């Protein structure tokens, strides 16, 4: 399966100022596969070590003598490690904090060695006091497969090319094709193991079982990697996210977790889930003006899960509601569509917020900031796209240009550009240039 981040890895390899690489991402999003595939495709040899299962990893990093470490890694993996021709992959590095410290020395003393490390729970380890080699590493973030990657995995190259052609008349003419593919993505999601199972022809119930197994693996991590007193709170937050997304809430309510629940009771649990990459946090802004960071309210936010397919599994959404009827699009108050939009935009690296006013009924699903402007964004799950909030906002702010993502074809109506929901990634390519 092709991952779009592969190009970033190639850029890292070719960069003369390359530093050791940290590949961040939640468990089971494909970090190990991507690094190994990249290594075997682009290097003469690959030295791979899983630091979670390596019995003598502490001895390998007993000190920070880079020459000795290279000899030890070569002996352990039985691979001749050659400068510039070998890729060293150290997986689950959160198991040994000395590995992160060693990256500093490789950056300063042995930059000719290409080293990539990954750790599903690295963010949690850093919050527990592990020192980070600031300024001595490069970083990339890997997310579940987006809709573009899903199309390529299904060998839908013509559909992918059409989406990225910029020809809206062509894209509009293929609307039914794209909506059918979008239905499939809503059900399957972007977890690589699930996508592969779908490609291999496993039945829909088996797909759902695999998604639920991933969810069970995540909940086991709660107990395995955190203190007992936090496990219950983490589970409460994790289980509540789908329920709160399915309501018309414009912020996350602690009181829904437990009567009288307060921020101080659950902030550690939320941070744990954020550090593990299992949830995303979107803060509210009090004004739709540049720079958005100045108007951010970190204590008021919405929480999303990491993948639309896993969200469906958490909600026990029936396959027929997603793949046949419109229920998967229109029910749950647009939770799937907002989740889809967010997870397609995250890999692009555009900061995302949302807006709701305490003094009026104006509520905007998302707000993004580009180099040129601030853009309010509405995401609609159906073809009825009327939004009183957006119309009210634009009436007061004629300077704004808004985006509306829905199942309608592309069109421009005064201040609002209507973009098909399935074209999110393709549309925002213009902001990566």
C-alpha positions in Angstrom: 0.0 0.0 0.0 1.2 3.4 -0.9 1.6 6.0 1.9 1.8 9.7 1.0 4.4 10.3 3.7 6.8 8.2 1.7 7.8 11.3 -0.3 8.6 13.1 3.0 10.9 10.2 3.9 12.6 10.5 0.6 13.1 14.3 1.2 14.6 13.5 4.6 17.0 10.9 3.1 18.2 13.4 0.4 18.6 16.4 2.8 22.3 17.2 3.4 21.3 18.7 6.7 19.4 15.6 7.7 19.1 14.7 11.5 17.9 11.5 13.1 14.3 11.1 12.4 11.4 10.6 14.9 8.3 9.2 13.2 5.3 9.9 15.5 1.9 8.3 15.3 -0.6 6.2 17.2 -0.3 2.5 17.6 -1.2 0.5 14.4 -1.2 3.4 12.0 1.6 1.7 10.0 4.8 3.3 11.3 6.9 0.1 11.4 5.7 -1.1 8.0 6.4 2.3 6.4 9.9 2.6 7.8 10.8 -0.9 6.8 9.3 -0.6 3.4 11.2 2.7 2.9 14.4 1.1 4.1 14.3 -1.9 1.9 13.3 0.2 -1.2 15.8 3.0 -0.7 18.8 1.6 1.1 21.3 -1.2 0.6 20.6 -2.6 4.0 18.2 -2.2 7.0 19.1 -2.7 10.7 15.8 -3.0 12.6 15.4 -3.4 16.4 12.2 -3.5 18.3 13.2 -1.9 21.6 10.2 -3.4 23.4 11.3 -7.0 22.7 15.1 -6.6 22.5 16.4 -8.3 25.7 19.7 -6.4 26.0 18.7 -3.0 24.6 20.1 -1.3 27.8 23.5 -2.8 27.0 23.4 -1.5 23.4 23.0 2.1 24.7 25.1 1.8 27.9 26.9 4.9 26.9 26.9 7.5 24.1 29.9 6.4 22.2 28.4 6.4 18.6 31.2 4.2 17.2 30.6 1.6 19.8 26.8 1.8 19.4 27.1 1.3 15.7 29.2 -1.8 16.2 26.8 -3.1 18.8 23.7 -2.5 16.5 25.5 -4.2 13.6 26.4 -7.2 15.8 22.9 -7.5 17.2 21.1 -7.3 13.9 23.7 -9.1 11.9 23.7 -6.3 9.4 26.8 -4.4 8.1 25.8 -0.7 8.8 27.4 1.5 6.2 27.2 5.3 6.3 24.6 6.7 3.9 23.8 3.2 2.6 22.1 1.7 5.6 18.9 2.7 7.5 18.9 2.0 11.2 15.3 1.6 12.5 14.7 1.7 16.3 11.1 0.9 17.1 9.2 1.5 20.4 12.0 3.8 21.6 9.9 5.0 24.6 11.1 1.8 26.3 14.6 3.2 26.8 15.0 7.0 27.3 18.7 6.7 26.6 18.0 6.1 22.9 16.5 9.5 22.6 19.5 11.0 24.3 21.8 9.1 21.9 20.1 10.7 18.9 21.7 14.0 20.0 25.2 12.5 19.8 24.5 11.0 16.4 23.3 14.4 15.2 26.4 16.1 16.4 29.1 13.4 15.9 27.9 10.9 13.3 25.4 12.5 10.9 26.5 10.1 8.1 24.4 7.4 9.7 20.7 7.4 8.8 18.6 6.7 11.9 14.8 6.6 12.1 13.0 5.9 15.4 9.4 5.4 16.2 7.3 5.0 19.4 3.6 4.6 19.6 3.6 5.9 23.2 6.5 8.3 22.9 4.4 11.3 23.7 3.3 9.7 27.0 6.9 8.8 27.9 8.0 12.4 27.3 5.3 13.7 29.6 6.6 11.3 32.2 10.0 13.0 32.3 12.1 11.5 29.4 14.4 14.2 28.0 13.8 15.2 24.4 16.7 16.1 22.1 15.4 19.5 21.1 16.9 20.8 17.9 18.8 17.5 17.2 16.1 15.5 15.4 13.7 15.8 12.5 10.1 14.8 13.0 7.3 13.5 10.9 3.7 12.5 11.9 1.9 9.5 10.4 -1.9 9.3 10.6 -4.3 6.6 9.5 -4.7 6.4 5.7 -6.7 9.3 4.3 -9.2 9.0 1.5 -6.6 9.6 -1.2 -4.5 6.7 0.2 -7.7 4.6 0.4 -8.4 5.2 -3.3 -4.9 4.1 -4.2 -5.1 1.0 -2.0 -8.3 0.1 -3.9 -6.4 0.6 -7.2 -8.7 3.5 -8.1 -6.0 5.5 -9.8 -8.3 7.1 -12.3 -10.6 8.3 -9.5 -7.6 9.7 -7.6 -6.3 11.4 -10.7 -9.7 13.0 -11.4 -9.9 14.3 -7.8 -6.6 16.0 -8.2 -7.1 17.3 -11.7 -8.6 20.6 -10.5 -11.3 20.1 -13.2 -14.5 20.6 -11.2 -16.8 19.7 -14.1 -15.1 16.3 -14.4 -15.2 15.8 -10.6 -18.9 16.8 -10.4 -19.7 14.4 -13.2 -18.3 11.5 -11.2 -20.1 12.5 -8.0 -22.0 9.2 -7.7 -18.7 7.2 -8.0 -17.0 9.3 -5.4 -19.9 9.1 -2.9 -20.0 5.3 -3.2 -16.2 5.2 -2.5 -16.7 7.6 0.4 -19.3 5.3 1.9 -16.8 2.5 1.8 -14.2 4.7 3.5 -16.6 5.7 6.2 -17.1 2.1 7.0 -13.6 0.8 6.6 -11.6 3.8 7.7 -7.9 4.2 7.4 -6.2 1.8 9.7 -3.8 -0.1 7.4 -4.6 -3.6 8.7 -8.3 -3.0 8.2 -7.8 -1.5 4.7 -5.7 -4.5 3.7 -8.3 -6.9 5.0 -11.0 -5.1 3.0 -8.8 -5.3 -0.2 -8.2 -9.0 0.5 -12.0 -9.5 0.4 -12.8 -10.1 4.1 -16.5 -9.8 4.8 -18.0 -6.7 6.4 -18.5 -8.4 9.7 -14.9 -9.5 9.8 -13.8 -5.9 9.0 -15.9 -4.7 12.0 -14.4 -7.4 14.2 -10.9 -6.3 13.2 -11.7 -2.7 14.1 -13.1 -3.8 17.5 -10.0 -5.8 18.1 -7.9 -2.7 17.5 -10.2 -0.8 20.0 -9.6 -3.6 22.5 -5.9 -3.3 22.0 -6.1 0.4 22.8 -8.0 -0.1 26.0 -5.5 -2.7 27.1 -2.8 -0.1 26.6 -4.8 2.1 29.1 -4.2 -0.5 31.9 -0.7 -1.5 30.8 0.9 2.0 30.5 -0.8 4.1 33.1 -1.5 4.2 36.8 -4.6 2.4 38.0 -6.3 5.5 39.3 -6.3 7.0 35.8 -7.5 4.0 33.9 -11.2 4.5 34.8 -11.0 8.2 33.8 -9.3 7.4 30.5 -11.9 4.8 29.7 -14.7 7.3 30.5 -13.2 10.0 28.2 -12.5 7.5 25.4 -16.1 6.0 25.6 -17.7 9.4 25.7 -16.1 10.9 22.6 -18.4 9.2 20.1 -21.5 10.1 22.2 -20.5 13.7 22.5 -19.8 13.9 18.7 -23.2 12.5 18.0 -24.8 15.4 19.9 -25.1 19.0 18.8 -22.6 20.0 21.5 -20.2 22.7 20.5 -17.7 21.8 23.2 -16.7 18.8 25.3 -18.8 18.5 28.5 -17.1 17.0 31.6 -20.4 16.7 33.3 -21.4 14.1 30.7 -18.6 11.9 32.0 -19.9 12.0 35.6 -22.3 14.3 37.4 -20.4 17.2 38.7 -17.3 16.2 36.6 -14.7 19.0 36.3 -11.7 19.7 34.2 -9.2 19.0 37.0 -10.7 15.5 37.3 -10.1 14.5 33.7 -7.3 16.7 32.3 -4.6 14.0 32.9 -6.8 11.4 31.2 -7.4 13.6 28.2 -3.7 14.5 28.0 -2.8 10.7 28.1 -5.1 10.1 25.1 -3.7 13.1 23.2 -0.1 11.9 23.9 -0.9 8.4 22.7 -2.3 9.9 19.4 -5.7 8.3 19.9 -7.6 11.5 20.1 -7.4 15.0 18.6 -8.3 18.2 20.3 -9.8 21.2 18.5 -9.9 24.4 20.6 -12.5 27.1 20.3 -11.7 30.6 19.2 -13.5 33.7 20.4 -13.0 35.6 17.2 -12.6 34.7 13.5 -9.6 36.9 13.0 -5.9 36.6 12.3 -4.0 35.4 14.1 -6.3 32.7 15.4 -3.8 31.8 18.1 -4.5 35.1 19.9 -8.2 34.2 20.2 -7.8 30.6 21.2 -9.6 29.3 24.3 -7.7 26.2 25.4 -10.2 25.4 28.1 -13.1 25.1 25.6 -12.7 22.4 23.0 -14.1 19.4 21.1 -12.5 16.0 21.0 -12.3 13.6 18.1 -11.1 10.1 17.7 -8.3 9.1 15.3 -10.2 7.3 12.5 -13.7 7.4 11.1 -13.8 3.6 10.7 -13.0 3.1 14.4 -15.6 5.7 15.3 -18.2 3.6 13.5 -17.1 0.6 15.4 -17.3 2.4 18.7 -20.9 3.5 17.7 -21.8 0.0 16.5 -23.0 1.6 13.2 -24.7 -1.0 10.9 -23.0 -1.6 7.6 -26.3 -1.0 5.8 -26.6 2.4 7.3 -23.2 3.4 5.8 -23.0 1.4 2.6 -26.6 1.4 1.4 -28.8 4.1 3.0 -27.9 7.7 3.8 -28.1 7.1 7.6 -24.4 7.0 7.9 -24.2 10.5 6.5 -27.1 12.2 8.1 -27.6 10.5 11.5 -25.4 11.2 14.5 -25.7 14.9 13.8 -22.9 14.9 11.3 -20.4 13.3 13.6 -18.9 11.1 10.8 -18.6 14.0 8.4 -16.8 16.3 10.9 -14.6 13.4 11.9 -13.8 12.7 8.3 -13.0 16.3 7.5 -10.7 16.7 10.5 -8.7 13.5 9.8 -8.3 14.4 6.1 -6.9 17.9 7.0 -4.6 16.9 9.8 -1.9 15.4 7.6 -1.7 18.6 5.6 -0.6 20.5 8.7 -3.1 23.3 8.7 -4.0 24.3 12.3 -7.7 23.8 12.9 -10.1 25.5 15.4 -13.8 26.0 15.7 -16.0 28.9 16.7 -19.0 29.3 18.8 -20.3 32.5 20.5 -21.4 32.7 24.1 -23.7 35.6 23.3 -25.3 34.4 20.1 -26.3 31.3 18.3 -23.5 31.5 15.7 -21.6 28.2 15.7 -19.1 27.4 13.0 -17.8 23.8 12.7 -14.2 24.7 11.9 -12.0 27.7 11.3 -8.7 27.5 9.5 -6.0 30.0 8.9 -3.8 30.1 5.8 -1.1 32.6 5.0 -3.6 34.8 3.3 -6.8 34.6 5.3 -9.0 33.1 8.0 -11.7 30.8 6.6 -14.8 29.6 8.4 -15.7 26.1 7.3 -19.1 24.3 7.6 -19.3 20.5 7.1 -22.6 19.1 6.1 -23.5 15.4 6.1 -26.3 15.7 3.5 -27.5 17.8 0.6 -29.5 20.2 2.7 -26.7 22.6 3.4 -28.6 25.7 4.8 -26.7 27.1 7.8 -28.2 30.0 9.7 -25.0 30.4 11.6 -22.9 30.8 8.5 -25.3 33.1 6.8 -25.5 35.3 10.0 -21.7 35.4 10.2 -21.1 36.3 6.6 -23.8 39.0 6.8 -21.8 40.7 9.6 -18.4 39.9 8.0 -18.5 40.7 4.2 -14.7 40.4 4.3 -14.8 36.6 4.9 -14.7 33.9 2.3 -16.3 30.7 3.6 -16.1 27.0 2.6 -18.9 24.5 2.8 -18.2 20.8 2.5 -21.1 18.6 1.7 -22.3 15.9 -0.8 -23.3 18.7 -3.3 -21.2 19.3 -6.4 -18.7 22.1 -6.5 -20.0 25.6 -6.9 -19.4 29.2 -5.8 -22.3 31.3 -4.4 -21.2 34.8 -3.4 -19.0 34.4 -0.3 -19.4 30.6 -0.1 -17.5 28.0 -2.1 -19.3 24.6 -2.0 -16.8 21.8 -2.2 -17.6 18.0 -2.3 -16.8 16.3 0.9 -14.8 13.6 -0.8 -12.5 16.3 -2.3 -11.2 17.6 1.0 -7.6 16.5 0.6 -7.4 17.4 -3.1 -8.9 20.9 -2.4 -6.4 21.8 0.3 -3.4 20.8 -1.8 -3.3 24.4 -2.9 -2.5 25.5 0.7 0.6 23.2 0.8 2.3 24.9 -2.0 
